[in-house]
Amino acid sequence: MSLFVLALGQLVISLDYNIVYVALPDIGAGLGFSDHDLQWVVSAYVVATGGLLLLGGRAADLLGRRRMFVLAALLYAGSSLVGGLSETAGVLVAVRAVQGIGGSLLFPATLSLINTLYAEGPERNRALAVWGAAGAGGLCFGSLLGGVLVEAFGWPSVFFVNVPVAAALAVAGRLLFPPDGPRDRTRRFDVAGALTATGGVTLLVFLLVRVPAQGWDPPAALTGAALSAGLLALFAVVERRSREPLVPARLFARRGLAVAMGVTALFSATFSSVPYFLTLYFQTVHGYSAVATGLAFLVPALVIAAGTQAGERAVTAFGVHRVLVGGLALGAVGAAALGLGLTSDGSYPRLLPGIVLLGLGQGAAWTAMWIAASTGVAADDQGVASGLASTSLQVGGAVGLAVLVAIAGGVGRNAPGPGLLDGIRTAVFATAGAIALGALALLALRRSAVTAVTDVSAGPAAVLAEDGDPGDPGGTGDPGGTGRPGGNADDPRASGSASA
């Protein structure tokens, strides 16, 4: 039952992000948004979530994972109620920012609960696969449910639907999850680190969202970039001097977390950007209705969900590294096939080969990268480790979408018709190329790890084996990629098999 609640939490996060897309035209007309400002209904959520994930992750570690889960669910319920009742554009944008704060608390709390309630190995892998499948379900139901609700009840319904679900999450989390216990007063919250990290990351995400949407204003953009860089540099200084840093340096002793952060950023920059261009293709190029667009995303969501389950089994059989490389490679082939299927006649069956390959690769890589991010991390640090990986997810997505939109705009000149289609197709091909480069980089990293073990003395090689080689992003201590967790051979978590 606990896993069901955690999966439902991920479903709410994914649903809340996607359900608004198909409602944007009606929201703009109903509340008088200008074309220039309408994008902030989405961007306010992205900026707030991306900027506060590190803080949310550490809060889960220090203040309690159950407390943060319940608080985040209540924030979702309350802000969704206000959002549905909104009568002005400013109030709705503020509501979306509050929902983003809820996301920054709920995502790391949910992930760290999984990583502490379920033992490292097959048990946790299965839980992460179910959690990932719920996210894929949100992709499907966000678009489909949003289209149905908007056409039947109007745009406020996409906010009201969250209220009972989020409220039920808060109650279930309170009843089902183990109590957090009293706060450990010997562990202090790194206020200076939290302020500098939150300010730097929030400003960075804001710039990445603003520049592509509102144009390049060199003085303002350069000033913002300088402030962001300065805050992040100050954050690094603060962390080195703090007794209780927001991001403990010991986390980066596990090579797996750093590699997983890179893969997570690439994943979001590529895989997660494809739905944006498919939405343009369906609605703008071919005139699909909101409901028809939601139905068009049903197959991708189901395939991604299947990929998450296959990824969990593959990690047990072949190891995290091989699944990550295989998932990326499959995704690259799928994106290339999808680009070839984007034609002016709008034939959906022509898209299916690319959709299936891309979705399977995406699902497998999604499960593997979260296994990699959590493996070998102590329970007290699972929240901030989740925050680091999910911050990479948000920043990578903002950077990737900005670059791909610029590529598409340069080719298509943002004009409806054939020009727009050419731009969308080029962006999808660019996505395929970026995913393929990521797979090659992981392969090269594995080769360098093998060379290091061969060329150095027994001391460094022993350290590498203990820590998990860079080619094994999970930090499992399994250079051979067999999927066997490292550590004590007598540890019962090191054995067992994944079952359906």
C-alpha positions as CSV (number, residue, x, y, z in Angstrom):
1,M,0.0,0.0,0.0
2,S,2.9,2.4,0.8
3,L,4.3,1.9,-2.7
4,F,0.9,2.7,-4.2
5,V,0.8,6.0,-2.3
6,L,4.4,6.8,-3.4
7,A,3.5,6.0,-7.0
8,L,0.4,8.2,-6.7
9,G,2.6,11.0,-5.5
10,Q,4.7,10.7,-8.7
11,L,1.5,10.5,-10.8
12,V,0.3,13.8,-9.2
13,I,3.7,15.5,-10.0
14,S,3.6,14.4,-13.6
15,L,-0.1,15.0,-14.0
16,D,0.1,18.5,-12.6
17,Y,2.9,19.5,-15.0
18,N,1.3,18.1,-18.1
19,I,-2.4,18.7,-17.6
20,V,-2.1,22.5,-18.0
21,Y,-0.7,22.3,-21.5
22,V,-3.9,21.5,-23.4
23,A,-5.8,24.1,-21.3
24,L,-3.5,27.0,-22.1
25,P,-5.5,28.5,-25.0
26,D,-8.7,28.5,-22.8
27,I,-6.8,29.9,-19.8
28,G,-5.4,32.7,-21.9
29,A,-8.8,33.6,-23.3
30,G,-10.6,33.3,-19.9
31,L,-8.1,35.3,-17.8
32,G,-7.0,37.8,-20.4
33,F,-3.3,36.6,-20.7
34,S,-1.3,38.2,-23.4
35,D,0.5,35.8,-25.8
36,H,3.7,37.1,-24.3
37,D,2.7,36.2,-20.7
38,L,0.8,33.0,-21.2
39,Q,3.9,30.8,-21.1
40,W,4.4,31.8,-17.4
41,V,1.5,29.5,-16.5
42,V,4.0,26.7,-17.2
43,S,7.3,28.6,-16.5
44,A,6.3,29.7,-13.0
45,Y,6.0,26.0,-12.0
46,V,9.3,25.1,-13.7
47,V,11.3,28.0,-12.1
48,A,9.9,27.4,-8.6
49,T,10.5,23.6,-8.7
50,G,13.9,23.8,-10.3
51,G,15.2,26.4,-7.8
52,L,14.0,24.8,-4.6
53,L,14.7,21.1,-5.2
54,L,18.0,21.1,-3.3
55,L,16.3,22.8,-0.4
56,G,13.4,20.4,-0.6
57,G,15.7,17.4,-0.6
58,R,17.7,18.5,2.4
59,A,14.5,19.4,4.3
60,A,13.4,15.8,3.8
61,D,16.6,14.6,5.4
62,L,16.6,17.0,8.4
63,L,12.9,17.7,9.0
64,G,11.4,14.3,8.1
65,R,10.4,12.6,4.9
66,R,6.9,11.9,6.0
67,R,6.4,15.5,7.2
68,M,7.6,16.9,3.9
69,F,5.4,14.5,1.9
70,V,2.3,15.5,3.8
71,L,3.2,19.2,3.6
72,A,3.8,19.1,-0.1
73,A,0.5,17.2,-0.7
74,L,-1.4,19.9,1.3
75,L,0.3,22.6,-0.7
76,Y,-0.8,20.9,-3.9
77,A,-4.4,20.6,-2.7
78,G,-4.7,24.2,-1.4
79,S,-3.0,25.9,-4.4
80,S,-5.0,23.8,-6.9
81,L,-8.2,24.9,-5.2
82,V,-7.2,28.6,-5.4
83,G,-6.0,28.0,-9.0
84,G,-9.5,26.8,-10.1
85,L,-11.1,29.8,-8.4
86,S,-8.6,32.3,-9.9
87,E,-10.1,35.3,-11.7
88,T,-6.9,37.2,-12.7
89,A,-3.7,36.2,-14.5
90,G,-1.5,37.3,-11.7
91,V,-3.2,35.1,-9.2
92,L,-2.9,32.0,-11.4
93,V,0.8,32.5,-12.1
94,A,1.3,32.8,-8.3
95,V,-0.7,29.6,-7.8
96,R,1.6,27.8,-10.3
97,A,4.6,29.0,-8.4
98,V,3.2,27.6,-5.1
99,Q,2.5,24.3,-6.9
100,G,6.1,24.4,-8.0
101,I,7.2,24.7,-4.4
102,G,5.0,21.7,-3.6
103,G,6.7,19.8,-6.4
104,S,10.2,20.7,-5.0
105,L,9.2,19.2,-1.7
106,L,7.1,16.2,-3.0
107,F,9.6,14.9,-5.6
108,P,12.6,14.4,-3.3
109,A,10.4,13.3,-0.3
110,T,8.8,10.6,-2.4
111,L,12.1,9.4,-3.9
112,S,13.9,9.4,-0.6
113,L,11.0,7.5,1.0
114,I,11.4,4.8,-1.7
115,N,15.2,4.7,-1.2
116,T,14.9,4.3,2.6
117,L,11.8,2.1,2.8
118,Y,13.0,-0.5,0.3
119,A,16.4,-2.2,0.6
120,E,19.0,-1.5,-2.0
121,G,19.0,-4.1,-4.8
122,P,16.1,-5.9,-6.5
123,E,13.5,-4.7,-4.0
124,R,14.3,-1.0,-4.5
125,N,14.7,-1.5,-8.2
126,R,11.1,-2.9,-8.4
127,A,9.8,0.0,-6.4
128,L,11.6,2.6,-8.6
129,A,10.2,0.8,-11.7
130,V,6.6,1.1,-10.4
131,W,7.3,4.8,-9.4
132,G,8.6,5.4,-12.9
133,A,5.6,3.8,-14.6
134,A,3.3,6.1,-12.6
135,G,5.2,9.1,-14.0
136,A,4.6,7.7,-17.5
137,G,0.9,7.4,-16.6
138,G,0.9,11.1,-15.7
139,L,2.2,11.9,-19.2
140,C,-0.7,10.0,-20.7
141,F,-3.5,11.1,-18.3
142,G,-2.2,14.7,-18.1
143,S,-2.8,15.3,-21.8
144,L,-5.9,13.0,-22.2
145,L,-7.6,14.0,-18.9
146,G,-6.8,17.7,-19.5
147,G,-8.4,17.6,-23.0
148,V,-11.6,15.9,-21.7
149,L,-12.0,18.2,-18.7
150,V,-11.4,21.4,-20.7
151,E,-14.0,20.4,-23.3
152,A,-16.5,19.2,-20.8
153,F,-16.1,21.6,-17.8
154,G,-13.7,24.4,-18.8
155,W,-10.2,25.2,-17.8
156,P,-10.7,25.5,-14.0
157,S,-11.4,21.8,-13.9
158,V,-7.7,20.9,-14.6
159,F,-6.9,22.5,-11.2
160,F,-9.9,21.2,-9.2
161,V,-9.2,17.6,-10.2
162,N,-6.0,17.8,-8.1
163,V,-7.7,18.8,-4.9
164,P,-9.2,15.5,-3.7
165,V,-6.2,13.5,-5.0
166,A,-3.6,15.6,-3.2
167,A,-5.7,15.7,0.0
168,A,-6.0,11.9,-0.1
169,L,-2.2,11.7,-0.5
170,A,-1.7,13.8,2.6
171,V,-4.0,11.6,4.7
172,A,-2.5,8.4,3.3
173,G,1.0,9.5,3.8
174,R,0.3,10.5,7.4
175,L,-1.3,7.1,8.1
176,L,0.9,4.7,6.2
177,F,4.5,6.0,6.4
178,P,6.6,5.4,9.5
179,P,6.8,8.4,11.8
180,D,9.8,10.6,11.4
181,G,10.5,11.0,15.1
182,P,11.9,14.0,16.8
183,R,14.3,16.2,14.9
184,D,18.0,15.6,15.5
185,R,19.0,18.9,17.1
186,T,22.7,18.1,16.6
187,R,22.2,18.5,12.8
188,R,21.9,22.1,11.7
189,F,20.3,23.5,8.6
190,D,22.8,25.2,6.3
191,V,20.9,28.5,5.9
192,A,23.6,30.3,3.9
193,G,24.0,27.4,1.6
194,A,20.3,27.1,1.1
195,L,19.9,30.8,0.3
196,T,22.8,30.9,-2.2
197,A,21.9,27.6,-3.9
198,T,18.2,28.5,-4.2
199,G,19.0,31.9,-5.5
200,G,21.6,30.8,-8.0
201,V,19.6,27.8,-9.4
202,T,16.3,29.7,-9.4
203,L,17.9,32.6,-11.4
204,L,19.5,30.2,-13.8
205,V,16.3,28.3,-14.5
206,F,14.5,31.7,-14.9
207,L,17.0,32.8,-17.5
208,L,16.8,29.5,-19.4
209,V,13.1,29.8,-19.5
210,R,12.9,33.5,-20.3
211,V,15.5,34.0,-23.0
212,P,14.0,31.7,-25.6
213,A,10.5,32.8,-24.9
214,Q,11.0,36.6,-24.7
215,G,14.0,37.2,-26.7
216,W,17.7,37.9,-26.0
217,D,18.2,41.2,-24.2
218,P,22.0,41.2,-23.7
219,P,22.3,43.6,-20.7
220,A,19.5,42.0,-18.7
221,A,20.5,38.4,-19.6
222,L,24.2,38.9,-19.0
223,T,23.5,40.6,-15.6
224,G,21.2,37.7,-14.6
225,A,23.8,35.2,-15.7
226,A,26.5,36.9,-13.8
227,L,24.4,37.1,-10.6
228,S,23.5,33.4,-11.0
229,A,27.2,32.4,-11.4
230,G,28.2,34.6,-8.5
231,L,25.6,33.0,-6.2
232,L,26.6,29.5,-7.2
233,A,30.3,30.3,-6.7
234,L,29.4,31.7,-3.3
235,F,27.5,28.5,-2.5
236,A,30.6,26.5,-3.3
237,V,32.6,28.6,-0.9
238,V,30.0,28.3,1.8
239,E,29.7,24.6,1.5
240,R,33.5,24.1,1.9
241,R,33.4,26.0,5.2
242,S,30.2,24.7,6.6
243,R,30.1,22.1,9.3
244,E,26.7,20.9,8.1
245,P,26.7,21.7,4.4
246,L,23.5,21.6,2.4
247,V,25.3,19.3,-0.1
248,P,27.9,17.1,1.8
249,A,31.1,16.6,-0.2
250,R,31.0,12.9,0.7
251,L,28.1,12.4,-1.8
252,F,30.5,13.0,-4.7
253,A,32.9,10.4,-3.4
254,R,30.3,8.0,-5.0
255,R,31.1,8.3,-8.7
256,G,27.7,6.9,-9.4
257,L,25.8,10.0,-8.3
258,A,27.9,12.4,-10.4
259,V,27.4,10.3,-13.5
260,A,23.7,9.8,-12.8
261,M,23.3,13.6,-12.5
262,G,24.9,14.0,-16.0
263,V,22.7,11.3,-17.4
264,T,19.6,12.8,-15.8
265,A,20.3,16.2,-17.3
266,L,20.8,14.7,-20.7
267,F,17.6,12.7,-20.3
268,S,15.5,15.7,-19.5
269,A,17.1,17.8,-22.3
270,T,16.3,15.2,-24.9
271,F,13.6,12.6,-24.1
272,S,11.5,15.1,-22.1
273,S,11.6,17.7,-24.8
274,V,10.0,15.5,-27.5
275,P,6.4,15.8,-26.2
276,Y,6.6,19.6,-26.7
277,F,7.4,19.1,-30.4
278,L,4.9,16.4,-30.8
279,T,2.2,18.7,-29.4
280,L,3.1,21.3,-31.9
281,Y,3.0,18.7,-34.7
282,F,-0.4,17.4,-33.6
283,Q,-2.2,20.6,-32.8
284,T,-0.5,23.3,-34.9
285,V,0.6,21.5,-38.0
286,H,-2.4,19.1,-38.2
287,G,-5.1,20.8,-36.1
288,Y,-5.8,18.0,-33.6
289,S,-8.3,18.9,-30.9
290,A,-7.3,18.8,-27.2
291,V,-8.8,15.3,-26.8
292,A,-7.3,14.0,-30.0
293,T,-3.9,15.2,-28.8
294,G,-4.3,13.4,-25.5
295,L,-5.3,10.2,-27.3
296,A,-2.2,10.5,-29.5
297,F,0.0,10.5,-26.4
298,L,-1.7,7.3,-25.1
299,V,0.6,4.9,-27.0
300,P,3.9,6.7,-26.0
301,A,2.9,6.7,-22.3
302,L,2.0,3.0,-22.3
303,V,5.3,2.1,-24.1
304,I,7.3,4.2,-21.6
305,A,5.6,2.5,-18.7
306,A,6.5,-0.9,-20.3
307,G,10.1,0.3,-20.7
308,T,10.3,1.2,-17.0
309,Q,9.4,-2.4,-16.1
310,A,11.8,-3.9,-18.6
311,G,14.5,-1.6,-17.3
312,E,14.2,-2.9,-13.8
313,R,14.6,-6.5,-14.9
314,A,17.5,-5.6,-17.2
315,V,19.4,-3.9,-14.4
316,T,19.2,-7.0,-12.3
317,A,20.4,-9.1,-15.3
318,F,23.0,-6.9,-16.9
319,G,23.9,-4.0,-14.6
320,V,23.1,-0.3,-14.5
321,H,25.7,0.8,-16.9
322,R,24.7,-1.6,-19.7
323,V,21.0,-0.7,-19.3
324,L,21.8,3.1,-19.4
325,V,23.9,2.7,-22.6
326,G,21.3,0.4,-24.1
327,G,18.4,2.6,-23.2
328,L,20.1,5.7,-24.7
329,A,21.1,3.8,-27.8
330,L,17.5,2.6,-28.3
331,G,16.2,6.0,-27.7
332,A,18.5,7.6,-30.3
333,V,17.3,5.1,-32.9
334,G,13.7,5.8,-32.0
335,A,14.1,9.5,-32.2
336,A,15.7,9.3,-35.6
337,A,12.8,7.0,-36.8
338,L,10.3,9.4,-35.3
339,G,11.8,12.3,-37.2
340,L,11.5,10.3,-40.4
341,G,7.8,9.7,-39.6
342,L,6.9,13.4,-39.2
343,T,5.3,14.1,-42.5
344,S,2.8,16.6,-43.9
345,D,0.1,14.0,-44.4
346,G,-0.2,13.5,-40.6
347,S,-0.3,9.7,-40.7
348,Y,-0.1,8.5,-37.1
349,P,0.9,4.9,-38.0
350,R,4.1,6.2,-39.6
351,L,5.1,7.5,-36.2
352,L,4.6,4.2,-34.3
353,P,8.0,2.6,-35.0
354,G,9.8,5.7,-33.6
355,I,7.4,6.1,-30.7
356,V,7.8,2.4,-29.6
357,L,11.7,2.5,-29.8
358,L,11.9,5.9,-28.2
359,G,9.5,5.0,-25.4
360,L,11.2,1.7,-24.6
361,G,14.6,3.4,-24.4
362,Q,13.2,6.3,-22.4
363,G,11.5,4.0,-19.8
364,A,14.6,1.8,-19.4
365,A,16.9,4.8,-19.0
366,W,14.5,6.5,-16.5
367,T,14.5,3.5,-14.1
368,A,18.3,2.9,-14.4
369,M,19.3,6.5,-13.8
370,W,17.3,6.7,-10.5
371,I,18.8,3.4,-9.4
372,A,22.2,4.9,-10.2
373,A,21.5,8.1,-8.3
374,S,20.4,6.3,-5.1
375,T,22.8,3.3,-4.9
376,G,25.4,3.5,-2.2
377,V,24.0,6.7,-0.6
378,A,23.5,6.7,3.1
379,A,19.9,6.9,4.4
380,D,20.5,10.3,6.0
381,D,21.6,11.7,2.6
382,Q,18.9,10.2,0.4
383,G,16.9,13.4,0.3
384,V,19.6,15.7,-0.8
385,A,20.9,13.1,-3.3
386,S,17.4,13.0,-4.8
387,G,17.4,16.8,-4.8
388,L,20.7,16.9,-6.7
389,A,19.5,14.4,-9.3
390,S,16.1,16.1,-9.7
391,T,17.7,19.6,-10.0
392,S,19.8,18.2,-12.8
393,L,16.5,17.0,-14.3
394,Q,15.0,20.4,-14.2
395,V,18.0,22.4,-15.4
396,G,18.8,19.9,-18.1
397,G,15.2,20.1,-19.3
398,A,15.3,23.9,-19.4
399,V,18.6,24.0,-21.3
400,G,17.6,21.3,-23.7
401,L,14.2,22.7,-24.6
402,A,15.7,26.2,-25.0
403,V,18.3,24.9,-27.4
404,L,15.9,22.7,-29.4
405,V,13.3,25.5,-29.7
406,A,16.1,27.8,-31.0
407,I,17.1,25.1,-33.5
408,A,13.5,24.6,-34.6
409,G,12.9,28.3,-34.9
410,G,16.0,28.9,-36.9
411,V,14.9,26.3,-39.4
412,G,11.1,26.9,-39.5
413,R,11.1,30.6,-38.6
414,N,8.2,29.8,-36.2
415,A,5.7,30.0,-39.1
416,P,2.7,27.6,-39.4
417,G,2.8,25.2,-42.3
418,P,5.8,23.4,-44.0
419,G,8.3,25.7,-42.3
420,L,7.2,24.7,-38.8
421,L,7.2,21.1,-39.8
422,D,10.8,21.3,-41.0
423,G,11.7,23.0,-37.7
424,I,10.0,20.3,-35.6
425,R,11.7,17.5,-37.7
426,T,15.1,19.1,-37.3
427,A,14.7,19.4,-33.5
428,V,13.8,15.7,-33.3
429,F,16.8,14.7,-35.3
430,A,19.0,16.9,-33.1
431,T,17.5,15.1,-30.1
432,A,18.5,11.8,-31.6
433,G,22.0,13.0,-32.1
434,A,22.3,14.3,-28.6
435,I,21.1,11.0,-27.1
436,A,23.5,9.0,-29.3
437,L,26.4,11.2,-28.1
438,G,25.4,10.5,-24.5
439,A,25.4,6.7,-25.1
440,L,28.9,7.0,-26.7
441,A,30.1,9.1,-23.7
442,L,29.0,6.4,-21.3
443,L,30.8,3.8,-23.4
444,A,34.0,5.9,-23.4
445,L,33.7,6.4,-19.6
446,R,33.5,2.6,-19.2
447,R,36.6,2.1,-21.3
448,S,38.6,4.7,-19.3
449,A,37.6,2.9,-16.1
450,V,38.9,-0.4,-17.4
451,T,42.1,1.2,-18.5
452,A,42.5,2.8,-15.1
453,V,42.1,-0.6,-13.4
454,T,44.7,-2.2,-15.7
455,D,47.3,0.6,-15.6
456,V,47.4,1.6,-11.9
457,S,48.8,-0.2,-8.9
458,A,46.7,-2.4,-6.7
459,G,45.9,0.5,-4.2
460,P,43.9,2.7,-6.6
461,A,42.4,-0.3,-8.3
462,A,41.1,-1.5,-4.9
463,V,39.6,1.9,-4.2
464,L,37.9,1.9,-7.6
465,A,36.4,-1.5,-7.0
466,E,35.2,-0.5,-3.6
467,D,33.7,2.8,-4.8
468,G,32.1,1.5,-8.0
469,D,33.8,2.3,-11.3
470,P,32.7,5.3,-13.4
471,G,31.3,2.9,-15.9
472,D,28.9,1.5,-13.3
473,P,26.9,4.6,-12.5
474,G,25.0,2.8,-9.8
475,G,28.2,2.6,-7.7
476,T,27.4,-1.0,-7.2
477,G,31.0,-2.1,-7.1
478,D,30.4,-4.3,-10.1
479,P,32.9,-3.4,-12.9
480,G,31.8,-6.5,-14.8
481,G,28.3,-5.2,-15.1
482,T,26.6,-8.3,-13.7
483,G,24.2,-6.4,-11.6
484,R,25.5,-7.8,-8.3
485,P,25.6,-5.2,-5.6
486,G,29.0,-4.6,-4.0
487,G,29.8,-4.7,-0.3
488,N,29.5,-7.6,2.1
489,A,28.9,-10.8,0.3
490,D,26.9,-12.0,3.3
491,D,24.5,-9.1,3.0
492,P,21.1,-10.6,2.1
493,R,20.3,-7.6,-0.1
494,A,23.1,-8.6,-2.5
495,S,21.2,-11.6,-3.6
496,G,17.8,-12.3,-4.9
497,S,16.2,-11.8,-8.2
498,A,13.6,-9.4,-9.7
499,S,10.2,-10.9,-10.2
500,A,7.3,-9.6,-12.0
